[in-house]
Amino acid sequence: MRANSLALRLFVSATAWTVVILLITGVVLSSLYREAVERAFDRRLGVYLRTLVADVASPDETGDKTPPALGEPLFELPLSGWYWQVTRADAGRSDVRASRSLWDGGLPRLQDLGIAAGPDGSRQGYATGPEDQRLRLVERNIDLGDEGQFLVVVAGDAAEIKDETRSFDQALMLTFAILAAVLLVTTMFQVRFGLAPLKRITGSLAAIRSGTAERLAGKFPEEIAPLARETNALIDANKEIVERARTHVGNLAHALKTPLSVMVNEANARGGDPLALKVLEQAAIMRDQVTRHLERARLAARLTVIGTVTDVTPVVTALARTMEKIHRDRDIVIEVRGGEAARFRGERADLEEMVGNLVDNACKWATSRVTIEVLRERREAMSEDQVVRIIVDDDGRGLSASEREQAGRRGRRLDETKPGSGLGLSIVVELAGLYGGDLKLGTAPLGGLRAELVLPAG
């Protein structure tokens, strides 16, 4: 999952909601369990409280002051955290009976702490007891009429509630941690499964761009199917526009060339007439300009075609064999190296025209040898864009820096003794520029000229 990707956004949002929900659920469950533990603890204290109330309500006629037996040994153990206390609440009376565990201490009153009584007249709450112990208390006021009023209090060690709650919280945290891990893994697979059609569309578009496919094929989910249909419709519309543009370019070429041919024929019929010579001169310029701009329009139309890819090595090899035959009277040897996997993102005819001009130019100037090297590499060190580099070297006399600067200009011929129109390198420069490529001239290791053509890779 890369930064700023849809998959990462879905995963992060799902993870955030999962964590929030689990935290809220954990807090709620922990609070509910603590309340349940407190209720169970209060019921336990309530049993002892009712036993004490029954003992106070039915005093021994013999006046025996022996503490009642509550069945809990902790009430006998000093400072055990479990205590009971019965206090006379009558004005002027201060009799106190307490468990042996309380020793010579006393229990606080919840009534004095501002805790209100419940429907049954009892109070429950926390308070600090002997030795700063945290206690859970239950107390009740008893009115026995003529026998007086009493305050009965039972206290238990609140550490039991804390320990029980802590054990539950630890188990809850472990359970929720495992659940969160499972949910996160499930979310990751769900995101990948849900976005798989988009990844398939991306792969199909890459295949169209590389020339291995022409349309988005296959079935897509209902949410993605409209995108696939519109993309295919866009590809079809693009092809239709390109075909229409090519037709218009062809029609325009015929419409312009016919009048020019008539003008040239009429001028030639007039012989050495100065006006005829001027017409021939201007007609040649017009024909050159028409050819140039129509070629640019044709190339611009080609470049809008999606998925046109050409294998470079077969084209270069075929051109090398052809050029060897054309220049066989000079015994020029042409060597082709590397580039088996190199592919040019463009049309074969344009590649043949660019490489053909470069190889033909090298053969014209070479003494006996021309080398062609085809490389596929990254455009820049840290870039993922791939380019095809076609290097043509010859062992001729080469060109100086100023001559190399002029060589790419249209119609500029550096040596009138060599055949040609001076348009070869300029055509290569224009074609390469239309494809986003470049042509560089330098000095070859063989001693002659090096022409380095860089084109986008398919």
N, C-alpha and C positions, 0 to 999 in steps of 0.2 A: 504494500500500500504506500504509494508515493504521496508526498506533501501536495496539498490542494487537489487531491483526487476525490472523486465521488465515493469510492469505496472507503477511504479514510474518514470522510465526513459521516457516512452511515455508521461505521464502526464506532467512532468516538461518541456520536449522539446516543447510540444504543448502549454503549458502555456507561455513559454518564447517567442515563435513566435507570439502568440496572443497579448501579451503585446507590443512587438516591433512593430507589424503591427498597433495596435491601436494608439500607440504613434506617429508613423510617419504620420498616417492618420489624427490624431488630429492636429498635427503641420501644415500639408498642408492645412486642411480645415480652421484652424484659420487664416493662412496667406492669403488664398484666400478671406475669408470673410472680413478681414481688408482692403485688396485692393479694394474690392467691396464697402465698406463703404467710403473709401477715394475717389473713383471715384464719388460716389453719392454726397459726400460733395463738391468735386471740381465742379461738374455740378451746384450745388446750388450757389457756389461762382461765377461760370462763368456767371450765369444769371445776378447777380448783377454787375459783371464786364462789361458785354455788355451794360447794362443800363447806367452805368457811361460813357462808351466810346461814346455812342450815345449822351449823354448830352454834353460831351466835344466837340464832332464833330459838334454840332449845337448850338453854344452859343447864349444866349439871346441878342438881339440887344439893349435892354435897359440897358444892363450891370448889370442885377440883379445877385447878388452873393449868392442867396439862395441855400442851398444844395439840390440836387435832391431827390425826394421822391422815395425810393426803396421798399416801402411796408413792411419793417421789423422794428418793434419798437425797437429792440435791438440796432440799429444804433443810436438811440436817447438817450439810457441809458448810463450814464458815466461808463467807464471801464467795459462794459458788456462782452468784449471779441469779439465783432463783430464791425469791423472798416472798413472804406474805406478812401482812400487818393489819391488825384490827385496832382502831382507835375510837374512844368515846368522843362523840361530837357534841355532847350536851355542854351547855354553858357551865363553867366551873368544874367540869370533870375532865380528867386527862389520863384515864387508864389506857394503857397500851399493851397489847399482846402481839408478839412477833415470832417469826420462825427463828430457829437457832442459827440458821445461816446468816441472818442479819446481824448477829452478834450484838454490839451495843450501838449500832447505827439506826438510821431511820429512812423511810422512803418519802420522796416528795409527793405532793398532792397535785394531780392533774387539774383539779378545780382551781388551785392557786395559779396554775400556768395558763389559765384562760381557755381550757378545752371544754367545749360544751358537751352536755350529756346527750346520749342517744335516746331513741324511743323507749327503750327498756330501763332508762335511768342510769345506765353505766357509761363510763368513759374509757376510751382507749387512746394511747399515745406513747410517745417516747420521752424519756427523761434521763437525767444523770443520777446514778445511785452511788453507793459506797465505793471508794477507791476509783472514782470517776468512771465507773462502768456505765456503758450505754445499755439502758433497760427498756423493755417494752412492758407497759403497765396497763392493768385493767382494774378499775375501782368502781365501787357502788356505795351509795348512801342507803342505810337501812334505818327505818323508823319503827321501833318496837313498842311505841306507846308509852305506857308507864315505866317500861324497863329502860327506856332511853333511846338515843340515836347513836348509830355506829357508822364508821367509815371503814369499809373492808377493801384492802388493796392487795393485789397479787402481781408480782413482777417476774419477768423471765429475761435471760441474757439475750440481748438483741444481736449478739455476734452470730447466733445460730441462723437468724434471718439473713444476715449479711453473707455468711459462708454459703448458705443454700443458694442465695441469689447469684453469688459470684460463680459457683459451680455451673449453674444454669447458663450464665452469660458466656462462660468460656466454651461450653458445649455449643451454644448458639453461634458464637463467632466462628468456631471451627466448621460447623455445618454450613453457615452462610458463605464462608471463604471457599469451601469446596463447590457450593452451588454457584457462586460468582464465577469461578474458573470454568465450570461446565457451561454456564450461560455465555461467557465470553468466547469460548471455543465454538459453541453453537452459533453465536452471532457472526463470527468470522466466516464459518462455512455458509451460513445463510446469505451473507453479503456477497460472497464469491459466487454462490449459486444464482442469486438474484441478478447479478450484474454480468453473468456469463454471456447473455445475448449481446450486450454492448461490446464485450471483448470480441465476440465473433464478428460483429459489424466492423470493428476496427481492423481485424485481420482481413476481412473481405475488401475493405477500402484500400488497404495496403496492397492486396493482390491486384486490384484494379489499377492502382497507380504504377505497380511494377510490370503490368502488362500480362500477367498470368490469368486474369479474369476480366470479364467485360461488364458484369452486373452483380448486384447483391443477390445471391442465390440462397435458397433454403427457407424454412418456416421460422417466424419470429413470434414472440409473445404479442398479445393484443396491444400492449402499450408501445412496443417497439416497431410493430408492423407498419404503421403509417410513416415512420421515419425511413424505413427501407423502401417503401413504395415511392415516396417523394424523391429519395436519392436516385433510384433507378429512372424516375421520370426526368430528373435533372440531367442525368447522363445522356438519356435519349435526346433531350432538347439540345444539349451541347453538341452532340454529333450532327443533329439536323442543321443547327446554325453553322457549323463548320462546313458541311457539305454545300449549304447554300452560299457561303462566302467563297468557297472554291469555284462554284459555278459562276458567280458574279465576276470573280477575278479572270476566269477563262474567257468569259464573254467580253470583258473590257479589253483583254489582250487582243482578241481578234478584231474588236471594233477600232482599236487604235493602230494596229499593225497594217491593216488593209489600206487606210488613207496614206500612211507613211510610205508603203510600198508603191502606191500610185505616184506620189510626189517624187520618189527616187527614180522611178522608171521614166517619168516625164523629163526630169532633169537630165538623166543620162541620154535621152534622145536629142537633147539640145547641144550635145557635144561640149566644147570648151567655152560656152557662154558664161561670162562672169556671174550672172544671176543664177544660172544652173549650178555652178560650182558652189555658190553661197547656199543655195537650197540643199545641195547634197551635204554640205558641212553641217548645217543646222539640223537636217533630218537625221544625220548620224548621232548628233548630240541628243536629239529628242528620243531616238530609238534606244540609246543607251540609258537615258533617264527613265523611260517607260519600262524597260526591262528591269532596271534596278528596283524601282518602286513596286512593280508588280511582283517581283520576287520577294520583296520584304512583306507585302500583303499576303502572299501565298504562305510564307514561313510563319507569319503571325497566326494565320488560320490553322496551320499544322500544330502549333504549340498549344492551342486550346484543346487538342484531342487528348483525352485521358487514357493512360495505360499504354502508350506507344514506347516500346523498349526494343533495342537492337543489340545483338551480340557483336562485340567489336572485333574480336580476333578473326572470325571468318571474313569479315569485310576487308580488314587490313591485309590478310593473306591473299585474298583474291586480287586486290589492287596491286600488291607487290608483284604477283605473277604477270598481271597485265602490263605493268610498267616495264618489267624486264623484257617482254616481247617488243614493246614499242621502242625501247632503246637498246635492242640487241646488237645493233651495229656498233655501239660503243662499249659493249661487254660490261655493262653495269651490273654488279651483284647486289641484290637487295636481301637483307637479313631481317627476319621478324622474330622478336623475343617476347616471351611472357604473355600475361593477360588472358589466360584461359577462361577466367570467371568474370572478366570485365564486360559490363553491359552499359550501353548508352541510352539515357532516357530521352529518346527522340526518334525520328524516322531514319530509315536506312539510307534513303536517297540523299538526305542532308549530310549524313556521316560520310558517305562515299564522295560527295562533292568536296567537303573540307579536307579529308585525308588525301583524296586524289590530287587536289591542287598542291598540297604540301609535298607529296611524294614525287609528283611530276616536276615541281620546282627543284627538289633536291637532285633528281636524276639529270636535269639540264645542267646543273652546276658541278655535279660530282665528277671526280676523276675516274674512279673505278668502283666505289663502294658507297652504299647507303644502308643505314640501319634504322629499323623501326622498333621501338620498345613500347609495350602497352602495360600500364600499371593501374591498379585499383587501390585507392588509399583514401584516408580521411582528408577533408578539405583543410582542417586545422587540427592541432594536437588534441584539444579538448572537445572537439565537435564530433557529432555523430553523423554529419552529412558526408556521403561518399562521393568521390569524383573519379573520373577516368582520365588518366594522363597519357597522352600519345606523344612520344618524343621521336622526331625524325632528324637524323644526323647524316651529313655527307662529308666527304673528304675533299671538297673543292677549296676554292680560295677563301671562302667566307665573306663576311661583310663587316665593315667598320661600324662603330656606334652610330655615326650620323647616317650611314647607309641603311642600317637596320631601322632607324627612326622613319625614314622615307619609304621603306619597302612596303609598309602597310597602307599607303595612300592609294586611293583609287586611280588607276590609269598611269601610275608612276612606274616607268621602266628604267632600271639602273644600267642595263646593257642592251642597246638596240640590236646587237648581233644575235641575241638569243631570240627564238620565236616566242610569240605570245602577245597578249593585249595589255598586260600590266594590271589585270583585274583579279588575278588568282588569289594573292594574299589578302587583298581588301575584301573579297567575297568570304574568305575564311574568317576574317575578323568580324564581319557583319553577322555571319551565321552563328559563330560562337557567342557573340554578344546577345543575340536573340534568345539563345538557350541558357543564358546566364553564365557562359563560360568565358575563356580568354585565350589569346594567342601571345606567346612570348618568344622573342628571337634572341639568340645568344651565340656563343662560340661552342662548337662541338668538340669532344675529345679527339675526333678524327682529324681536326684541323679546319673543317669547313663550318657551315652554318648549322645551328641547332634551332629547330622550330618545335616549341613545346605547346601542344594544344590541350587545354583543360576543359572538360565537359562534365555535366552532371551525370552521376551513375544511376542506373536503374536497379 
